[in-house]
Amino acid sequence: MSKLFVDDIVEKTSGHGVVIPGYILQVKQTVFKDTFSTAVGESFAEVTGLRCNITPASTSSKILIRLNLSFANQYYSSRGRLLKDGSAITGALGNQVAARTPATFSYIKYGGGPATAVYDMTHISVEYLDSPSTTSAVQYGVEVGGYSTSYTTYVNRNHNYANGSTYPACPISSITLMEIAQ
């Protein structure tokens, strides 16, 4: 068996770099430090400011999407979906069952009703491997929805959002994209 030892590999023709299947070619990230809220109800609203762009080097590349979301709602249930170029990624949605809404993630809480629910906040972590099949720029994001238009869904804050050092901290949310060679 032969071994190859090198200090550097440089592509001969620009744009035709060395690709090793399974290796990460590039990483992009957007960190969202602001707050977001919507009372869109059963529909979805995009979390403005939590978008990340990547331009794949090859049409065969996969994009690993890592979403970390500080998430809360005013009452009962909220959900969200991953977006690609402004549309829900259908492969990243659960099945349609009866009248239930397909989503990428869901947060349901109940206990004590609206009076105590205003203090809750959770952390949502999602990973999904997408196949964009393009070498053009692709934008990934997230959209969220809630229980009804009478109640609000939040990112990076809870409903109470009282000001004081003993109250909930100011968290971040992020979306990280990794291009994986194939």
C-alpha positions in Angstrom: 0.0 0.0 0.0 1.3 3.5 -0.9 1.1 6.6 1.1 1.1 10.2 -0.2 2.6 12.9 2.1 2.1 16.5 1.0 2.2 20.0 2.7 -0.2 21.7 0.3 -2.5 20.8 -2.6 -3.4 23.6 -5.0 -6.0 23.4 -7.8 -4.6 23.5 -11.3 -7.6 25.3 -12.8 -9.6 27.9 -10.9 -13.0 26.7 -9.7 -12.0 23.0 -9.9 -10.6 22.5 -6.4 -9.8 19.3 -4.7 -13.0 17.7 -3.3 -13.0 14.9 -0.8 -16.5 13.4 -0.3 -17.8 13.9 3.2 -15.6 16.9 4.0 -16.8 20.3 4.9 -16.1 22.8 2.1 -17.3 26.0 3.8 -19.2 27.2 6.8 -21.5 30.2 7.1 -23.4 31.5 10.1 -25.9 34.2 11.1 -26.2 35.0 14.8 -29.5 36.8 15.7 -29.4 38.9 18.9 -32.6 40.9 18.5 -36.0 39.8 19.5 -38.9 38.8 17.3 -42.6 38.4 17.9 -45.6 37.6 15.9 -49.3 37.0 16.5 -49.8 35.4 13.1 -51.8 32.5 14.6 -52.1 29.4 12.6 -50.1 30.9 9.7 -46.3 31.4 9.7 -44.1 34.5 9.7 -40.5 34.6 8.8 -38.1 35.5 11.6 -36.5 38.6 10.0 -32.8 38.9 10.6 -32.3 35.1 11.0 -31.3 34.3 7.5 -28.0 32.8 6.2 -26.7 32.7 2.6 -24.4 30.2 1.1 -23.2 29.6 -2.5 -22.4 25.9 -3.0 -19.2 25.0 -4.9 -20.9 22.0 -6.6 -24.4 20.9 -7.6 -23.7 17.6 -5.8 -23.0 19.3 -2.5 -25.2 18.8 0.6 -25.9 21.7 3.0 -26.1 20.8 6.7 -28.5 23.3 8.3 -28.1 23.8 12.1 -30.8 25.9 13.7 -30.5 26.9 17.4 -33.5 29.0 18.5 -34.5 30.6 21.8 -38.2 30.2 21.5 -41.3 31.1 23.6 -45.0 31.6 23.3 -47.7 33.4 25.2 -49.9 30.4 25.4 -50.1 26.7 24.6 -48.4 25.9 21.3 -46.1 27.3 18.6 -44.2 25.7 15.7 -41.8 26.5 13.0 -40.4 25.5 9.6 -37.0 25.8 7.9 -37.0 27.9 4.8 -35.0 27.8 1.5 -35.2 30.9 -0.6 -38.4 32.0 1.2 -40.3 28.7 0.9 -40.7 25.9 3.4 -38.3 22.9 2.9 -40.9 20.1 2.3 -38.4 17.4 3.2 -37.9 19.0 6.6 -41.6 18.8 7.5 -43.5 16.2 9.5 -46.4 14.3 7.9 -49.8 15.7 7.4 -52.0 14.0 10.0 -55.7 15.0 10.1 -55.9 18.8 10.6 -52.5 19.0 12.3 -50.0 21.4 10.6 -46.8 19.8 9.3 -43.8 21.6 10.9 -40.0 21.2 11.4 -40.3 21.8 15.1 -43.1 22.3 17.7 -43.2 23.7 21.2 -46.2 22.8 23.4 -46.7 23.7 27.0 -49.6 23.5 29.3 -50.0 23.8 33.0 -51.4 26.7 34.8 -52.7 28.3 31.7 -51.8 31.8 30.3 -51.0 33.2 33.8 -47.8 31.1 34.2 -47.0 30.4 30.5 -45.8 34.0 30.1 -42.6 33.1 31.9 -41.6 30.1 29.8 -38.8 30.0 27.2 -37.2 27.0 25.6 -34.3 26.1 23.3 -35.0 24.5 20.0 -32.2 22.7 18.1 -32.8 21.4 14.6 -30.4 19.7 12.0 -31.4 19.0 8.5 -29.3 17.9 5.5 -30.5 19.6 2.3 -29.6 19.0 -1.3 -29.9 22.4 -3.1 -28.6 21.0 -6.5 -27.2 24.4 -7.5 -24.1 26.6 -7.6 -26.1 29.7 -7.2 -26.6 31.5 -3.9 -29.2 29.9 -1.6 -30.8 31.6 1.4 -31.9 29.6 4.5 -34.1 30.9 7.2 -36.9 30.0 9.6 -40.6 30.9 10.1 -42.8 30.5 13.2 -46.5 30.4 14.0 -48.6 30.1 17.1 -51.8 29.0 18.7 -54.1 31.8 17.5 -53.9 35.5 16.6 -54.9 36.2 20.2 -51.5 34.9 21.4 -47.9 35.8 20.5 -44.9 33.6 19.6 -41.4 34.9 20.4 -37.8 34.4 19.5 -35.0 35.5 22.0 -37.5 36.5 24.6 -40.5 35.3 26.7 -43.9 37.0 27.0 -43.3 38.6 30.3 -39.9 40.1 29.3 -39.5 42.0 32.6 -36.4 44.2 33.0 -34.1 43.2 35.8 -31.0 41.1 36.5 -33.0 38.3 38.1 -35.5 38.0 35.1 -34.8 36.1 31.9 -31.5 36.8 30.2 -31.1 38.1 26.6 -30.3 34.9 24.6 -29.2 34.5 21.0 -30.4 32.3 18.1 -28.4 31.2 15.2 -28.4 29.4 11.9 -25.2 27.6 10.7 -24.7 26.2 7.2 -22.1 23.7 6.3 -21.4 22.6 2.7 -20.5 18.9 2.6 -18.7 17.6 -0.5 -20.3 14.6 -2.2 
